[in-house]
């Protein structure tokens, strides 16, 4: 079941640069609160200073004590009456952020750490760090701790770790493991979300392999020197570690989690960085993608619970790839890096507002269990419950069971009663099967003969007149549109007598019993052996009925009540001579006076109808 988790936001203030030593320190911190003082009111009395307060999950103070002026320390005491905050080094940052993220990843959740801030604020230093053991950043410490934990768990489970490393430069994605000239494309899976097509993913077995790929990819990353930073990142870098727990017996994934480590390029003002030419275009692309990221954060932060607003993730490759990180299935941590110098007041204020809005985003998270992981967990619980029940039964003293003597008379009575019940059941079953067999024979017999299906507009129940050779009983049907419709049988076949004042009458008889009609001749089209209706034992044909050919068995109808001369059409053609009926033929009778159709029948052969279906 999905859980909810807010994005965890931390702020870290970097030390002063050499060029900033003469500037004012406008940032102070106390516990989780960050205070920002306006530069114009910095030397005012504390009660008159314009100061803004932001509260985050963690506030990391990394300014060296010698860089903080006495006035700043006085301001700090005026606010909280406490000593200046302790300096937070790289290890302390990892202890507060990285340890929790790593714990979530090993439990099956997706995790992400994203560094955001202006150019030269210390993002890359926080994520990658320096070359010594003390200055290592979050990524090396996370990778080393990850493999240490997996080594301890290897006695119980089997794990596999895959690494991929990419950068987004000028709105194009490049592989940092196997660089190519052609940019890569982003696709989106309906279940797993966005991914980069053809991105290199290499298996790594230890921290040393990760560090080598990390060093190589960092060297391939686009950088440039600006007035703000001697080595400014000109692209967004994303390192992904895919951790998969595998079933040793079947090699099927039981649990899969993803650790996404993002080092964003810094936002910058062109007039402050002094970039021109291609670096100016790089700065434009960076600021555009970060602006899109800000719009996405604003929409997600304002979204109410239960609503699904439109979020423009695809307006930028960066936001598209971070779709799961922002509002998706991931436990995300954003670390905002800021400068303590008064010259960067506007950029610092924008970063703090940016981070404060991100704190309001709610992600829907769940453990990424494999297809069989949930079933295995359920079975383990059932096994545990059964073991507890078995242990309880083993420690329960069973009562003594007394032997009951067996009575032969009672046994015979029970056996006789049971035998009678079995005989009655078998007799009832035999009668039921016999009834079903008779009914099935009747149905099978009826399905052998073609029939006329009433398709007239007044037909309610779609009554049908089944064609039956001689030897069957004549029937009488009532038609909604006609006075009556009689079926009369004699030695020639079936007579269909429509006994309404203006209705015609036709003869429906078997072709094999007639030798004097043209349809029985070998050269007549109706005598073809491939004709569908000729597949029955008695192929039917339709003949016009005259006064001289009235059936003897239909003498109950007087000639006055059944006037002749109203035309009959088969498939729109007048019926002037006997015609063999084909499956699907339409028989229409028209009023000779008004020309309106009186009735419409459709001739159907069951064999052909079954083939059509």
C-alpha positions in Angstrom: 0.0 0.0 0.0 1.3 3.5 -0.9 2.5 5.8 1.8 3.0 9.6 1.7 6.3 11.4 2.4 7.2 15.0 2.2 10.4 16.0 0.5 13.1 16.5 3.1 14.9 19.8 2.6 18.2 20.9 4.1 20.2 24.1 3.8 24.0 24.4 3.9 25.9 27.6 3.9 29.5 27.4 2.5 32.6 29.2 3.8 33.7 32.6 2.4 35.8 32.7 -0.7 39.0 34.7 -0.8 37.4 37.5 -2.8 34.6 37.7 -0.2 36.6 38.2 3.0 35.7 42.0 3.0 32.0 41.3 2.6 29.4 41.0 5.3 28.0 37.7 6.6 24.2 38.0 6.2 23.3 34.4 7.1 23.0 33.0 10.6 21.5 29.7 11.8 20.1 28.2 15.0 19.1 24.5 15.1 16.8 24.0 12.0 16.2 27.8 11.4 18.0 29.9 8.9 18.1 33.7 9.3 18.8 36.0 6.4 19.5 39.7 7.1 19.1 42.4 4.5 22.6 43.9 3.6 21.3 47.5 4.0 20.2 46.9 7.5 23.2 44.7 8.5 24.8 47.4 10.7 21.5 48.6 12.2 20.5 47.6 15.8 19.2 44.1 16.0 15.7 45.1 16.8 15.5 47.2 13.6 17.2 44.9 11.1 15.1 43.4 8.3 15.5 39.7 8.8 13.7 36.7 7.2 13.4 33.3 8.9 13.2 29.9 7.1 12.7 26.6 8.9 14.0 23.4 7.3 14.7 19.8 8.3 18.4 20.6 8.8 20.5 23.8 8.7 24.2 23.1 8.2 26.6 25.9 9.2 29.9 25.4 7.4 31.4 28.9 7.8 34.8 28.9 9.4 34.9 30.8 12.8 37.5 33.3 11.6 35.2 34.2 8.7 32.3 35.3 11.0 32.6 39.0 12.1 31.9 40.1 15.6 28.8 41.9 14.4 27.4 38.6 13.0 28.0 36.8 16.3 26.3 39.7 18.1 23.3 39.4 15.8 23.1 35.7 16.5 23.0 36.3 20.3 20.4 38.9 19.8 18.2 36.4 18.0 18.5 33.3 20.2 20.9 34.2 22.9 23.1 31.2 22.1 26.6 30.6 20.9 27.5 30.6 17.3 26.5 27.3 15.6 29.1 24.6 15.3 30.8 24.0 12.0 29.3 21.0 10.1 31.8 19.0 8.1 31.2 16.5 5.3 30.9 13.5 7.6 28.2 15.3 9.7 26.2 16.1 6.5 26.3 12.4 5.5 25.3 11.3 9.0 22.2 13.5 8.9 21.2 12.8 5.3 23.0 9.9 3.7 22.4 7.3 6.4 18.6 7.7 6.2 18.5 7.6 2.4 20.7 4.4 2.4 18.4 2.8 4.9 15.3 3.5 2.8 17.0 2.1 -0.3 17.9 -1.2 1.4 14.3 -1.5 2.6 13.1 -1.3 -1.0 12.2 2.4 -1.4 13.5 4.6 -4.2 15.8 7.4 -2.9 17.1 10.6 -4.2 19.5 13.4 -3.1 19.4 16.6 -5.1 21.8 19.5 -4.7 20.4 22.9 -5.7 21.9 26.4 -5.5 23.5 29.3 -7.3 26.8 28.8 -9.2 29.7 28.5 -6.8 27.6 27.8 -3.7 29.2 24.4 -3.0 26.8 21.9 -4.6 29.5 19.7 -6.3 31.6 19.9 -3.1 28.7 18.6 -1.0 27.9 15.8 -3.5 31.4 14.7 -4.6 33.8 16.5 -2.2 37.5 16.5 -2.3 40.3 13.9 -2.7 41.0 13.3 1.0 39.1 10.9 3.2 37.8 13.8 5.4 36.6 15.9 2.5 34.7 13.2 0.6 31.2 14.1 -0.3 27.8 12.4 -0.1 28.2 10.2 -3.2 31.5 8.4 -2.3 30.3 7.9 1.3 27.0 6.5 0.2 28.6 4.1 -2.3 31.1 2.8 0.3 28.5 2.4 3.0 26.1 0.7 0.5 28.6 -2.1 -0.3 29.5 -2.5 3.4 25.8 -3.1 4.2 25.3 -5.5 1.2 28.4 -7.5 2.4 26.8 -8.0 5.8 23.5 -9.0 4.2 25.1 -11.4 1.6 24.8 -14.3 4.0 21.0 -14.1 3.8 20.3 -12.5 0.4 21.9 -12.0 -2.9 22.2 -8.5 -4.4 23.1 -6.9 -7.7 24.1 -3.3 -8.2 24.0 -1.5 -11.6 25.4 2.0 -12.2 24.6 4.6 -14.9 25.9 8.1 -15.2 24.6 10.9 -17.4 24.6 14.7 -17.9 22.1 17.1 -19.4 24.0 19.7 -21.4 22.2 22.2 -23.6 19.0 20.2 -23.3 20.6 17.1 -24.6 21.4 13.9 -22.7 25.0 12.5 -22.9 26.3 9.2 -21.5 29.2 9.8 -19.2 30.2 6.1 -19.0 30.5 5.6 -22.8 30.4 9.0 -24.4 28.9 9.3 -27.9 28.4 12.2 -30.2 24.7 11.5 -30.7 22.4 12.6 -27.8 20.2 10.0 -26.1 16.4 10.1 -26.0 14.0 9.9 -23.0 11.2 7.4 -23.0 8.5 6.7 -20.4 7.4 3.3 -19.2 3.8 3.1 -17.9 4.9 1.4 -14.7 8.5 2.4 -14.0 8.3 5.9 -15.3 10.8 7.9 -17.5 14.1 6.3 -18.5 16.9 7.1 -21.0 17.0 4.9 -24.0 20.3 3.1 -24.8 21.9 4.5 -21.6 24.9 2.4 -20.5 24.3 0.5 -17.3 27.2 -1.4 -15.9 27.2 -3.9 -13.0 29.5 -2.9 -10.1 30.6 -5.2 -7.3 32.5 -2.9 -4.9 33.1 0.7 -4.0 36.4 0.8 -6.0 34.5 0.2 -9.2 32.0 2.9 -8.4 34.7 5.4 -7.6 36.5 4.7 -10.9 33.3 5.2 -13.0 32.5 8.3 -10.9 36.0 9.8 -11.5 35.9 9.0 -15.2 32.4 10.5 -15.7 33.2 13.6 -13.7 36.2 14.2 -16.0 33.8 14.0 -19.0 31.4 16.5 -17.6 31.2 19.9 -19.1 32.8 22.7 -17.0 34.1 26.2 -17.5 35.7 29.0 -15.6 33.6 32.0 -14.7 33.9 35.1 -12.5 31.9 33.2 -9.8 33.6 29.9 -9.9 36.9 28.6 -11.4 35.4 25.3 -12.3 31.7 25.9 -12.8 29.5 23.0 -13.9 27.7 23.7 -17.2 25.5 20.6 -17.1 23.2 18.7 -14.7 24.7 15.4 -13.7 22.7 12.4 -12.5 24.2 9.2 -11.0 21.8 6.2 -10.6 22.6 3.1 -8.6 20.0 0.3 -9.1 20.0 -2.2 -6.2 18.2 -5.5 -6.9 17.6 -8.3 -4.4 17.7 -11.6 -6.2 16.3 -15.0 -5.3 19.4 -17.3 -5.3 17.4 -20.4 -6.4 15.5 -18.9 -9.4 17.5 -15.7 -10.1 14.2 -13.7 -10.1 14.2 -10.2 -8.6 12.5 -10.0 -5.2 12.9 -6.3 -4.6 14.3 -3.5 -6.7 15.2 0.0 -5.5 16.8 3.0 -7.2 19.2 5.6 -5.7 19.3 8.8 -7.7 22.1 11.3 -6.9 21.6 14.7 -8.7 24.2 17.5 -8.9 22.3 20.4 -10.6 24.1 23.1 -12.5 24.1 26.4 -10.6 21.8 29.3 -11.5 23.7 32.4 -12.3 23.3 36.0 -13.4 25.1 36.7 -16.6 26.2 40.1 -15.5 27.8 38.6 -12.4 29.4 35.6 -14.1 30.6 37.6 -17.1 30.1 34.7 -19.5 29.9 35.3 -23.3 29.6 33.3 -26.5 28.9 29.6 -26.0 29.1 29.9 -22.2 26.3 32.5 -22.4 24.1 30.0 -24.3 25.0 27.4 -21.6 23.9 29.7 -18.9 20.6 30.4 -20.8 19.9 26.7 -21.0 20.7 26.1 -17.4 18.5 28.9 -16.2 15.6 27.8 -18.5 15.7 24.2 -17.1 15.9 25.5 -13.5 13.0 27.9 -14.2 10.9 24.9 -15.4 11.9 23.0 -12.3 10.7 25.9 -10.2 7.3 25.9 -12.0 6.9 22.2 -11.4 7.8 22.6 -7.7 5.3 25.5 -7.4 2.4 23.5 -8.9 3.2 20.4 -6.8 3.5 22.5 -3.6 0.1 24.1 -4.2 -1.6 20.9 -5.2 -4.3 19.9 -2.7 -4.7 16.3 -1.5 -6.9 14.2 -3.8 -6.4 16.5 -6.8 -4.3 15.8 -9.9 -3.2 19.1 -11.5 -1.4 19.3 -14.8 2.4 19.4 -14.2 4.6 20.4 -17.2 7.2 17.7 -16.6 8.0 17.4 -20.3 8.8 21.1 -20.8 12.4 20.2 -19.8 14.5 17.0 -19.9 15.6 17.6 -16.3 12.0 17.7 -14.9 11.0 14.8 -17.1 13.8 12.6 -15.7 13.0 13.8 -12.1 9.3 13.0 -12.5 9.4 10.2 -9.9 11.6 12.3 -7.6 9.2 15.2 -7.4 5.7 14.0 -6.5 6.3 10.3 -7.5 7.6 7.1 -5.9 10.7 8.3 -4.1 12.0 9.4 -0.7 13.7 12.6 -1.8 16.1 14.9 0.0 17.0 18.4 -1.4 20.0 20.1 -0.1 20.1 23.8 -0.9 23.6 25.4 -0.8 23.9 29.2 -0.2 26.6 31.8 0.1 27.0 33.8 3.3 28.2 36.9 1.5 26.1 40.0 1.3 27.0 40.4 -2.4 24.8 37.3 -3.2 21.8 38.4 -1.1 19.3 38.1 -4.0 20.5 34.7 -5.1 20.5 33.4 -1.5 17.0 34.7 -0.9 15.8 33.0 -4.2 17.4 29.7 -3.2 15.8 29.7 0.3 12.3 30.4 -1.2 12.9 27.7 -3.7 13.8 25.2 -1.1 10.9 26.2 1.2 8.4 25.6 -1.5 9.9 22.2 -2.3 9.4 21.2 1.4 5.6 21.2 0.8 5.7 18.5 -2.0 4.2 15.2 -1.0 5.4 12.0 -2.6 3.5 8.7 -2.8 6.0 6.0 -2.0 5.8 2.2 -1.9 8.3 -0.7 -1.6 9.3 -1.9 -5.1 8.7 -5.6 -4.5 9.0 -8.1 -7.3 6.1 -10.1 -8.7 6.5 -12.9 -6.2 7.8 -11.0 -3.2 4.4 -10.2 -1.8 3.3 -13.9 -2.2 6.5 -15.1 -0.5 6.0 -12.7 2.4 2.4 -13.9 2.9 3.5 -17.6 2.8 6.2 -16.9 5.3 3.6 -15.4 7.7 1.4 -18.4 7.2 4.3 -20.8 7.9 5.1 -18.9 11.1 1.5 -19.1 12.2 1.3 -22.8 11.5 4.5 -23.4 13.4 3.1 -21.6 16.4 -0.1 -23.6 16.3 1.8 -26.9 16.0 3.9 -26.0 19.0 0.8 -25.2 21.0 -0.8 -28.5 20.0 2.3 -30.5 21.0 2.1 -29.0 24.5 -1.6 -29.7 24.9 -2.5 -32.9 26.7 -5.0 -35.0 24.7 -8.0 -36.5 26.5 -8.3 -40.3 26.8 -10.4 -41.9 24.0 -12.6 -44.8 25.1 -13.3 -47.6 22.6 -17.0 -47.9 21.6 -18.2 -51.6 21.0 -19.5 -52.2 17.5 -23.1 -53.5 17.1 -23.7 -55.8 14.1 -27.5 -55.0 14.0 -26.9 -51.2 13.9 -24.2 -51.6 11.3 -26.6 -53.6 9.0 -29.4 -51.1 9.4 -27.1 -48.2 8.5 -25.7 -50.1 5.5 -29.3 -51.0 4.2 -30.4 -47.4 4.6 -27.4 -46.1 2.8 -27.9 -48.7 0.0 -31.6 -47.6 -0.5 -30.5 -43.9 -0.7 -27.9 -44.8 -3.4 -30.4 -46.8 -5.4 -32.9 -43.9 -5.4 -30.2 -41.5 -6.4 -29.1 -43.6 -9.3 -32.7 -44.1 -10.5 -33.4 -40.4 -10.4 -30.2 -39.7 -12.3 -31.1 -42.3 -14.9 -34.5 -40.8 -15.5 -33.0 -37.3 -15.7 -30.5 -38.4 -18.3 -33.2 -40.1 -20.3 -35.3 -37.0 -20.4 -32.3 -34.9 -21.5 -31.5 -37.4 -24.2 -35.1 -37.3 -25.6 -35.1 -33.5 -25.5 -31.7 -33.4 -27.3 -33.0 -35.8 -30.0 -35.9 -33.5 -30.6 -33.7 -30.5 -30.8 -31.3 -32.3 -33.2 -34.2 -33.4 -35.3 -35.6 -29.9 -35.5 -32.2 -28.4 -36.4 -32.1 -30.7 -39.5 -34.8 -28.8 -41.4 -34.7 -25.3 -42.9 -37.3 -22.8 -41.7 -38.9 -19.5 -42.6 -37.9 -16.7 -40.3 -40.5 -13.9 -40.0 -38.7 -10.6 -40.6 -41.7 -8.4 -41.0 -41.9 -5.0 -39.1 -44.9 -6.3 -37.1 -43.2 -9.4 -35.9 -42.8 -9.3 -32.1 -41.4 -12.6 -31.1 -39.8 -13.4 -34.5 -42.0 -16.5 -35.0 -40.7 -19.0 -37.5 -42.4 -21.6 -39.7 -40.2 -24.7 -39.8 -40.2 -26.7 -43.1 -40.9 -30.3 -42.3 -41.2 -33.1 -45.0 -44.3 -35.3 -45.1 -45.0 -37.6 -42.2 -45.1 -34.7 -39.7 -48.2 -33.2 -38.2 -49.5 -29.9 -39.7 -49.4 -26.9 -37.4 -51.3 -23.6 -37.1 -49.5 -20.3 -36.3 -51.0 -16.9 -35.4 -49.2 -14.0 -37.0 -49.5 -10.4 -35.6 -49.9 -8.8 -39.0 -52.1 -11.4 -40.7 -55.5 -12.9 -39.9 -54.0 -16.4 -39.7 -51.1 -18.4 -41.2 -51.7 -22.1 -41.6 -49.2 -24.8 -42.3 -50.8 -27.8 -44.1 -49.1 -31.0 -45.0 -50.0 -33.5 -47.7 -48.3 -36.0 -50.0 -46.6 -33.2 -51.9 -44.9 -31.5 -48.9 -45.8 -28.4 -46.9 -48.4 -25.8 -47.9 -48.1 -22.3 -46.5 -51.5 -20.8 -46.7 -51.8 -17.1 -45.8 -55.5 -16.8 -45.1 -56.0 -13.0 -45.0 -58.5 -11.2 -47.3 -55.7 -9.9 -49.5 -52.9 -12.4 -48.9 -51.4 -14.8 -51.5 -50.7 -18.4 -50.9 -47.6 -20.4 -51.9 -46.5 -24.1 -51.8 -43.3 -25.1 -50.0 -42.5 -28.7 -51.1 -39.5 -31.0 -51.3 -37.7 -31.1 -54.6 -36.9 -34.8 -54.4 -40.6 -35.7 -54.4 -41.4 -33.7 -57.5 -40.4 -34.7 -61.0 -42.8 -32.6 -63.0 -41.4 -29.2 -62.0 -38.6 -27.5 -64.0 -36.5 -27.2 -60.8 -36.1 -31.0 -60.8 -34.4 -31.1 -64.2 -30.7 -31.6 -64.3 -30.1 -28.5 -66.4 -32.1 -26.3 -64.0 -30.0 -24.1 -61.7 -31.9 -25.3 -58.7 -30.7 -28.9 -59.3 -27.1 -28.1 -58.6 -25.4 -30.4 -56.1 -23.4 -27.5 -54.6 -26.5 -25.6 -53.8 -26.6 -25.0 -50.0 -30.2 -26.1 -49.6 -29.6 -29.3 -51.6 -27.4 -30.6 -48.7 -30.6 -31.6 -46.9 -32.4 -34.9 -47.6 -35.4 -33.0 -49.1 -34.3 -29.7 -50.7 -37.2 -27.3 -50.7 -38.5 -25.1 -53.5 -41.2 -22.5 -53.7 -44.1 -22.7 -56.3 -46.8 -20.2 -57.0 -50.2 -21.5 -55.9 -53.1 -21.5 -58.3 -56.8 -22.4 -57.8 -56.2 -25.7 -59.5 -53.3 -26.6 -57.3 -54.8 -26.1 -53.9 -54.0 -28.9 -51.5 -56.7 -31.3 -50.8 -56.0 -31.2 -47.1 -56.5 -27.4 -47.2 -60.1 -27.8 -48.3 -61.2 -26.2 -45.0 -60.5 -22.8 -46.7 -63.0 -21.7 -49.3 -61.7 -20.1 -52.5 -63.6 -16.9 -51.6 -61.6 -16.3 -48.4 -58.2 -16.8 -50.2 -58.2 -14.7 -53.4 -55.3 -15.2 -55.7 -53.3 -12.9 -57.8 -51.2 -10.9 -55.3 -47.6 -11.0 -56.3 -44.9 -12.9 -54.5 -41.2 -11.9 -54.8 -38.1 -13.9 -54.0 -35.0 -11.6 -53.5 -37.0 -8.9 -55.3 -37.8 -11.0 -58.4 -41.4 -12.1 -59.1 -42.2 -15.8 -58.4 -43.4 -17.0 -61.9 -42.1 -20.6 -61.7 -41.0 -23.1 -59.1 -37.7 -21.9 -57.5 -35.3 -23.8 -55.2 -34.8 -21.8 -52.1 -31.3 -20.8 -51.0 -30.1 -19.9 -47.5 -30.8 -16.2 -46.9 -33.5 -15.8 -49.6 -36.1 -13.2 -48.8 -39.8 -14.0 -49.6 -42.0 -10.9 -49.9 -45.7 -10.7 -50.5 -47.2 -7.4 -51.8 -50.7 -6.0 -51.9 -51.7 -6.0 -55.6 -53.7 -2.8 -55.0 -51.5 -0.6 -52.8 -48.1 -2.2 -53.7 -47.2 -2.2 -50.0 -45.4 -5.3 -48.5 -47.8 -7.5 -46.6 -45.2 -9.9 -45.0 -41.5 -10.7 -45.2 -39.9 -14.1 -44.5 -36.3 -15.1 -44.7 -35.3 -18.6 -45.6 -32.6 -20.1 -43.4 -30.7 -23.4 -43.6 -29.3 -24.4 -40.1 -26.1 -25.8 -41.6 -25.3 -22.6 -43.5 -26.2 -20.5 -40.5 -23.7 -22.4 -38.3 -21.0 -22.0 -40.9 -21.7 -18.2 -41.0 -21.3 -17.9 -37.2 
